[in-house]
Amino acid sequence: MIVQKSIVDNSLESMAPHEQFRFNSFMLGIYTKVDYAYHQYLDGQLDERYWKRWDYEIPLFLKTPGMAAWTVQDAAPSMPTCSPR
């Protein structure tokens, strides 16, 4: 699975171009869902219990080697800089 490969590798450059495209698409989808959930939480539309779980898990996810590499490379130039806590 493309996500497992990214977690193990320190660099996304080891992926073939089609794998990089799939991984970037996956990450943009995750980013969009988290952003939407965060705004729902701020608006009181998402139960705090659910947001607390996201808030705990997101930094853990971003600290894996592949995810950390993705957040600093130019794979997502339109996204704001994000860094794990």
C-alpha positions in Angstrom: 0.0 0.0 0.0 1.3 3.5 -0.9 0.8 4.9 2.6 2.8 2.0 4.2 5.6 2.6 1.7 5.7 6.3 2.6 5.8 5.6 6.3 8.9 3.4 6.0 10.8 5.6 3.5 12.5 8.7 4.7 12.1 10.2 1.2 9.3 10.1 -1.3 11.8 10.1 -4.1 12.0 6.3 -3.9 8.4 6.2 -5.2 7.7 5.9 -8.9 6.0 8.9 -10.4 2.6 7.2 -10.4 3.1 6.3 -6.7 4.0 9.9 -5.9 0.8 11.1 -7.6 -1.3 8.6 -5.7 0.4 9.5 -2.4 -0.1 13.3 -3.0 -3.7 12.7 -3.8 -4.2 10.7 -0.6 -2.5 13.4 1.5 -4.5 16.2 -0.1 -7.6 14.2 0.7 -6.6 13.7 4.3 -5.7 17.4 4.6 -9.1 18.4 3.3 -10.9 16.1 5.7 -9.0 17.3 8.7 -9.4 20.9 7.8 -13.2 20.4 7.4 -13.4 18.6 10.7 -11.4 21.3 12.4 -13.8 24.0 11.2 -16.8 21.9 12.2 -15.3 21.6 15.6 -14.7 25.4 15.8 -18.4 26.0 14.8 -19.6 23.5 17.5 -20.8 21.0 14.9 -18.3 18.3 15.8 -18.3 16.7 19.2 -15.2 17.6 21.2 -14.5 13.9 21.9 -14.0 13.3 18.2 -11.8 16.3 17.7 -9.6 15.4 20.6 -8.9 12.1 19.0 -7.9 13.8 15.7 -5.9 16.4 17.6 -3.9 13.6 19.3 -3.4 11.4 16.2 -2.6 14.0 13.6 0.9 14.9 15.0 1.7 11.2 15.4 0.8 10.6 11.8 2.9 13.6 10.6 5.9 12.5 12.5 6.3 9.3 10.4 9.2 9.7 8.0 7.2 9.7 4.8 4.6 12.1 6.1 7.2 14.5 7.5 9.0 14.5 4.1 5.7 15.3 2.4 5.0 18.3 4.6 8.3 19.9 3.7 8.7 19.1 0.0 7.0 21.0 -2.8 4.4 18.3 -3.3 1.8 20.6 -1.9 2.8 24.2 -2.8 -0.7 25.6 -2.1 -0.9 24.2 1.4 0.3 26.2 4.4 3.4 24.9 6.1 2.6 22.4 8.7 4.8 20.7 11.2 4.2 18.1 13.8 4.1 19.2 17.5 
